Amino acid sequence: MESSNLAYKEKVEKNKVKSIDKFNDLKSDYFLQKVFSNLERKKSINIVKYNNNIKERLNININDYKECSSIIIEIKPVDNKCGQFINYDKKDE
């Protein structure tokens, strides 16, 4: 019985994916910031989204997420297609 448990545990250990986090090998936060400064801000935030240790080392907070997640929608109406798009006075133009 014990030998079957050992064989099962060995199988489980072989199938586990080992986490390779090379960023923990960098001792200095300065070098880590230099590495991430070569990426776009949005890309670097997506990379460290789930790693709290690197978030703290890079000084990323909720305001950075808000800044990168802003969406700008621009509406360009077609002239005289469906009437007047926005009602405004000619003097306020």
Buried (B, 14 or more C-beta within 10 A) or exposed (E): EEEEEEEEEEEEEEEEEEEEEEBEEBEEEEEBBEBBEEEEEEEBBEEBEEBEEBBEBBEBEEEBEEEBEEEEEEEEEEEEEEEEEEEEEEEEE
